[in-house]
């Protein structure tokens, strides 16, 4: 009876408007800091541009630690380590391979070959991929004229940010912007899988195991490929721990919001991730967005996300 009361209280709290806004804002801010943090991490650990496996090792350690942090939170909340049932492991493993391993293979390799500003704006593709996948997979989430308009506006922003002054080719590299796009595709698939896997399960537990498993695969890939760090400093370790924390906190918070609220009510806040990612890239990496193309691309991408996800309020 006491456990049921706690669950109902969490359910009610996470459905309150101010709580949704604050938690979604925190998650998007944390995710926004990841763009400059990854690039700064490459410098602090002296990972060479050619060492792709070193980048995967870096990513793997981050997400493996993030998973352990999340499971530790679960132990504190549940007062025990929750072991998923045998029937649940398949879904959690698939989620880890898609949302963590697959997404961040492309993200870490791609971000090394493009700017944080571009990577942040290209993230908008994840939202539009989710809308397209949902149309075919969920009968209650079909494409509408509003969603089509939002996708077209968002795609226009994505195309614009990959263009140089003479066309598309000069500003687009498959191992840079192309990999970021594949990362967003994995992220979108992960969102669809998460919607199914988290039903009937504790989202903190699901997040913890999928991050740990997905991070372990990344780490093993880095080790097998002889990835290495050129140096290890206290600054680098501190950054790595922060990145693990941001993943644990953001993924857990977002999964909890999605469990207790309609996806459309939460997904609208996705437009803040390119905003914060761009702002932090300008702030910490010294990148520039103060040109017409970049500003317009950011506005179009954010507007597209907002239009796609915004539902008319009935209250």
Secondary structure, DSSP 8 states (H G I E B T S, - for coil): -HHHHHHHHHHHHTTSHHHHHHHHHHHHHHHHHHHHHHHHHHHHTT--TT-HHHHHHHHHHHHHHHHHHHHHHHHHHHSS-----GGGHHHHHHHIIIIIIIHHHHHHHHHTTS-HHHHHHHTHHHHHHHHHHHHHH-TTS---HHHHHHHHHHHHHHHHHT-BTTBSGGG--IIIIIHHHHHHHHHHHHHHHHHHHTTTS-HHHHHHHHHHHHHHHHHHHHHHTT---S---HHHHHHHHHHHHHHHHHHHHHHHHHHHS-HHHHHGGGHHHHHHHHHHHHHHH-----SHHHHHHHHHHHHHHHHHH------
